[in-house]
Amino acid sequence: MASRVTLEKTLHKAPAHATHLGRTPSGNVISVSVIVRRKNPLKLSELKGRRLSHAEFNAQYAANPADFENIRVFAKNHGLSVDEAASSLPRRTIVLKGTAEAMEQAFGVQLNSYEDTRHKKRFHAFEGTISVPEDHAPAIEAVLGLDSRPIATPHFRRRDDSADPDKRKKQQPTTPSLQPQPFSAVQVGQLYGFPTNLNGSGQTIGILELGGGYTDSDLQTYFQGVGLSTPNVTAVSVDGGSNSPGDPNGADGEVELDIEVAGSVANAANIAVYFAPNTDQGFIDAITTAVHDTTNKPSVLSISWGGPESAWSAASVTALDNACQSAGALGVTITVASGDSGSSDGTNGTVVDFPASSPHVLACGGTELFANGTSIAEEVVWDDQPQGGATGGGFSGSFAVPTWQASALPSGSSGRGVPDVSGDASPESGYNIIVDGQPQVVGGTSAVAPLYAGLIALANQQLASQNSPSAGFINPTLYENASAFNDITQGNNGAYSAGPGWDACTGLGSPKGAAIVTALAAVVATAASGS
């Protein structure tokens, strides 16, 4: 019998906020996604801004069929079946199914059942590491699904109208007479100078959701209310996830916020909503499904879910970041909310939210916006703590400072800085939306990710009119065009304070929409021409 080896980065700690219920029943059927290595290493910088077609990507950077065959042999040897329909060489994902007992023997783990004490969700998990026979180990990058603990939370916050506004701890404007007020997403786009000659026509915005749902009637009511047509919205199931509305206190607020904000900014764009279970397996499978979706073809993907970077396994962090690298190579921009719990991200230290901390996504922080008619009167860091939340931000413990960010960060920064950009997120200056038939005012950095996704869809429409490829991985361009942002210099998110230039509260600042579109159009067109 071949000796077994431990897979790197697979150490899992016992679940926090969970009650141990005993061993997972041996006959329970479990599905795992085995992420297989690429044919060749992928480094976005070596592409020098070039976007790959799906055919080019698959030829160079998909999984090797021989590695899939290797995993099929592994599965057969351990009494597991291969779900070929759910497996994909471009996604580098081969899906195995079997009983808990067979999975334990195959991967050298002991599965236990738990109940999440906060959400009352039951799940299975393991402590320790994963091992496999040494003949199969080199092909495997990650094994997802042996731990099904909830990994992320939606980053939206409802305005608490029951609280006394004068007693809410929040960052005050320098002009005392200014009072925050909620806006429609259309008004926010106007305040930020989003181009009015573009509407996202010909583009698809992807939105990732790990729970909740939307109703057609809610969307029709909302868009009629802001004087726009209702976009074409398609629900895509990943790993059995589905559009499941009906809980007004659950994630419906996230789902409908995302659709209504993105659809207000880029009203003629199609919207594809990828629903997946709230696990690291579901999260990563949803990203790879969206990025390699040749039916809906999203050119930008908005993610408003995440969790403390420190709570993820190293293998899951690597696998998800690699999926985001694939997105960049294929010309898909990913926008991610930076979190709503300030510099601690709900922990006892200074922790950034993941996947916002991935160096291959656009991390979106939050501000509080004060308007004077149709213009911005003032903008400060969103900080309503301890009751109302604050923008996430700080420095990654998993990723080094990217080259494109190095000159913007404070001297001596050890990790990737979060966020990159920001926008209106305070519930006090939040977004008027419709959720489960009721009007609500909702904020959170969850609103900022779809806001930028809509803006990028406008940029991609402009690029398409120039016969240029989509914007793709835009971070280097944005850091070279800091003047395309409103610099936020007032406020803090706990451990970090805003100041001139990039900061760990609001990044480069809030958008000057037309200037960002112009900058992206110029850079992408130049790269496409090879000049």
Secondary structure as GFF3:
##gff-version 3
##sequence-region A 1 531
A	DSSP	beta_strand	4	6	.	.	.	ID=ss1
A	DSSP	beta_strand	18	23	.	.	.	ID=ss2
A	DSSP	beta_strand	29	36	.	.	.	ID=ss3
A	DSSP	alpha_helix	44	47	.	.	.	ID=ss4
A	DSSP	alpha_helix	54	61	.	.	.	ID=ss5
A	DSSP	alpha_helix	65	77	.	.	.	ID=ss6
A	DSSP	beta_strand	81	88	.	.	.	ID=ss7
A	DSSP	beta_strand	93	99	.	.	.	ID=ss8
A	DSSP	alpha_helix	100	107	.	.	.	ID=ss9
A	DSSP	beta_strand	112	116	.	.	.	ID=ss10
A	DSSP	beta_strand	122	125	.	.	.	ID=ss11
A	DSSP	beta_strand	131	133	.	.	.	ID=ss12
A	DSSP	three_ten_helix	137	139	.	.	.	ID=ss13
A	DSSP	beta_strand	140	144	.	.	.	ID=ss14
A	DSSP	beta_strand	153	154	.	.	.	ID=ss15
A	DSSP	beta_strand	157	158	.	.	.	ID=ss16
A	DSSP	three_ten_helix	165	167	.	.	.	ID=ss17
A	DSSP	alpha_helix	185	191	.	.	.	ID=ss18
A	DSSP	beta_strand	204	209	.	.	.	ID=ss19
A	DSSP	alpha_helix	216	225	.	.	.	ID=ss20
A	DSSP	beta_strand	233	237	.	.	.	ID=ss21
A	DSSP	alpha_helix	252	265	.	.	.	ID=ss22
A	DSSP	beta_strand	270	275	.	.	.	ID=ss23
A	DSSP	alpha_helix	280	291	.	.	.	ID=ss24
A	DSSP	beta_strand	300	303	.	.	.	ID=ss25
A	DSSP	beta_strand	305	308	.	.	.	ID=ss26
A	DSSP	three_ten_helix	309	311	.	.	.	ID=ss27
A	DSSP	alpha_helix	314	329	.	.	.	ID=ss28
A	DSSP	beta_strand	333	337	.	.	.	ID=ss29
A	DSSP	three_ten_helix	342	344	.	.	.	ID=ss30
A	DSSP	beta_strand	353	354	.	.	.	ID=ss31
A	DSSP	beta_strand	362	372	.	.	.	ID=ss32
A	DSSP	beta_strand	375	381	.	.	.	ID=ss33
A	DSSP	beta_strand	394	395	.	.	.	ID=ss34
A	DSSP	three_ten_helix	403	405	.	.	.	ID=ss35
A	DSSP	beta_strand	417	418	.	.	.	ID=ss36
A	DSSP	beta_strand	421	424	.	.	.	ID=ss37
A	DSSP	three_ten_helix	427	429	.	.	.	ID=ss38
A	DSSP	beta_strand	431	435	.	.	.	ID=ss39
A	DSSP	beta_strand	438	443	.	.	.	ID=ss40
A	DSSP	three_ten_helix	445	447	.	.	.	ID=ss41
A	DSSP	alpha_helix	448	465	.	.	.	ID=ss42
A	DSSP	alpha_helix	475	479	.	.	.	ID=ss43
A	DSSP	three_ten_helix	482	484	.	.	.	ID=ss44
A	DSSP	beta_strand	485	486	.	.	.	ID=ss45
A	DSSP	beta_strand	510	511	.	.	.	ID=ss46
A	DSSP	alpha_helix	513	529	.	.	.	ID=ss47
###
